[in-house]
Amino acid sequence: MNNNINIGHPTSKDHHSKKLNIYFTAGIPKLNDTIEILKIIQKSGADYVEIGMPYSDPVADGPVIQKAHEVALKNGMTIAGLLGQLKSVKNEMDIPIILMGYINPVLRFGFEEFCKECNDSGVSGLIIPDLPPVEFEKNYRKILEENNLNFIFLVTPETSDKRIKYLDSLSSGFLYAVSSSSTTGNNTKEINNEEYLDRLSKLGLKNPVMIGFGIKNKADFESVTEKAAGGIIGTAFVNILMNNEDWAKPAEDFIRSIQN
């Protein structure tokens, strides 16, 4: 079990050193597939795994991942169920696990209890896009630190330099740089927004930057990681899980194709 998100700032343009984070929604295609998917992601050479906690109104996500949330909820996936699955396999996982979700179901679960359970289940960090940073600082930061959990904020091309530095100061592990203002999975021409990536690289940020939203293949991954520590792939991977009855081999082949 590896609870440490240690990405490090990129020191060269060696793409083999760029970190790959694979996202999928817990509870798809079937309720109990999560563990097998986790093991495939680890075996295939990804550096991190980001697991979506299903929610009925995933506003930051595009139609593919929205559909995945819907399927997962119909399958009966819950936060408690996911944490139980993770706990059962935590001693077999060597790559950090990050949970991505929305604040309402976490508050219903109980924030402090949720963080304790995450720590017990081998989770390394959280991404909660709709948790305001002021609330994070005031009410939640200490709880996360007490439970050895990183917290990762998102920035976009429209985020001001001042706010980027503020969110970077609150984040640990890495800073999640959304490649455009769209939702996940959109076909955006901003995937290689050089001005944006240049701006991020020149801000002297505390955390390494991981780029997400819209990365579909090796070419996209190499393009966005020219000036970032790594990339996050979600929609393209979720599509494989959702659209292939025998998804295990295509999922493994896809991950291997990104960095090989």
N, C-alpha and C positions, 0 to 999 in steps of 0.2 A: 504494500500500500504506500502510495506517494502523496502526501498532503501538501507538498511544496510546489507552488507555481513559480518556477525559476526559469524565466525565458531568457533574460539578458538582452541587452541592446545589440543590434546587428553590427558586426565589425567588418563585413565584406559583402560582396555581391555573390557569394557562393550560395546558390539556391539550395544546396543540400543542407545548409545550416539554418534555413528558414523553417520556422515552426508551423506545424499544421494542426489545426483544431477542427475536429469533425463534430457537427451538431446533428442530433436526431431527437425526435419527440418520444418520450417514454410511453410505452403501451401500444406501439404500432410495430408491425402490422397487427400483431395479437398481443394480448395483455402480458404474457410471460416471455416475450421475445427480447426484452431489454438486456438480459444478461448475455445472451448469445451475441447480440449486436455489440455490446461493450467489448467482449472478447475478440470479436472480429476486428474492431477498430484498433485495439491494442496490438493484435498480431500483425496487422497490415502496415504498421509503422507510423501511425499518427502520434503526435506528441501530447495531445490533450483531447479530452472528449467533453463536449458540452451537451447536457441533457435538458430538453425542454419539459417543464412540468405543465401538463395539460390544463388549459383554462378556457372558459367559454367565450371570452372576448379578448383574444390575443392581438391587440391593436398594432403592435410593431411588426407583425408578421404578414406576409403575403398569402395568396390563396392556397398555395401548396401546403404550407405549414399550418394555416388555419384549418384546412381539411384534416391534417394529421391530428391536430388538437381534438377536432370533432370525433374522429375515429377512436382516439385513445380514451376519451371520456365515455363513449358508448361501450368500449371494451371494459370499462370499470376501473381505469387507472386513477389513482389518487396520490396525494403527496405521501401519505402513510404507506401506501402500497409500494411506491417507488423507493422510499427509504428502506423499507424492509428488503426489497430485492438487492439494493446496493450493499446493505449490511451483510447479506449472505455471501457476497463475492468480494468483499473489500480486501481480503488477504491475497487475492489473486490478481489484483489490479496494481500495475506499476506506473501507470500514467495518471496525472491529476484529473479528477472529475470535477466539472463545474456545472452547477445547476442554474438554468435560466428560467425565469418565470415572472409572474406579476404579483403585486403586493397584496391584493385582497385575499386570495386563498392562503397566503402565508400568514396574514394577520388572523384569519379564521382558525388556522392551525395553532396559532400562538407563536409570536416571533422568537421569543427566548427558547421555547421548547423545540421549535423548528431548528434553530441553530445548534442546540445540543444534539439533536438527532442527526443532523448533517455531520457533525464532528464524529459521532459514534459510527456513522455509516461510511466514513472514509472520503467525504466530500471536501474538496480543497477551497472552493470559492463559489460566489454567487453573482449572478447578473440579474438585476431587477429594474428594468428600464423605467418603470413608472414610480419609483421611489425617489421623491425630491431630495436633492443633496442636503438641503437645510435640515430636513427631517432625519436624514441619515446621520448627520453630525450630532444632532440634538438627542436622538432617541435610540439609535441602533448601532452606532460605531463600536461602542464599548462592548456590547453583547457579542458582536462578530469577533472582536479581538480576543475576548475571553474564550471563544470556542475555536480559535485558530483558523478562522475563515477569511480568505481574501474577499474583497468586494470590488467589482469592476464596473466603472461608469462608461457610458457611450458618449461619443462626440460625433458631429456631422460637419460637412463643409460649411454650414451656416453658423456653427458655433464660433463665437469670438475667441481671439487669442487669450483674453483675460479669463474667460470661462473655461477654456480648455485647460489652462494652467490650474485653475481652481479644482476642476474635476480630477485632474491628474494628481493633485495633492491629496485628494480623498481616496483615490484608487490604490489598490495593491495587486500585485501579480502582473497585470498589464492594463493598458487603456484600449478600449474597444472603439476603433474608428470606423464608423459606418461610411461606406464609400460614396453614398449619395443620400438624399433626403427621402428616398422612396422606402417602401416596406421591403422585407426580405424577399429575395427571389425575382425582383423586377429586372427586366432587361434594360439596364441603364447604360448610357454612353459615358457616364461619369466614373465607370469602374477604374479607369486609370487617370483620374483627375490629378495631373502632375502638380498643378499649383497648390492644391490641397495637401498632397503628400509632402511636397517641399516645405510647406508652411509647418506641418507637424514635425518634420525632421529638424527644423531650425529652432524650435521652441525650447530646446534643452529640457525635455520632459524627464521626470523622475522615473516613470515607467516605460518599458518598451511598448511599442504600438503594434496591435494586431488589427488587420483590415478585414472587414466582413461585409456581407450583403452583395450578391451578384456574382460570386466566384463559381464558375461552372466546370472548369477544366484546368489542366496543367498550364496552358498559356495564360489564362487569367491569373492563376496563382503566382506565376513567375513575374507577371507584369506588376501586380500590386505590391509584391514583396521586394521590389527593387529598393524601396525606401522605407521598409517596415520590417519588423522582426518576424512577422508571419501572417498567415491568412486563416480565415474561418470559413468553412464550407458547410452549408446547411441544406438549402432547398434542393440542390442537385443530388445530395445523398439521400434525403427523405424521399425524393422521387423514385429512386431505385428501390427503396424499401416498400413503397406503396404500390408500385406498378409491376413488380416481378413476383410471381408466386414462389419461385425458388430464388430468393434474393441474396442468399449468403455469398455465393461466389461473385456475382456482379458487384456486390458491395465491397468485397475484399479487393477485387481487381480495380475498382474505381479509386480506392484510397491509394493503392500501390502506384497507380498511373500518375498521380499528382506529383510525387516526389522522386520517382524513379526516372 
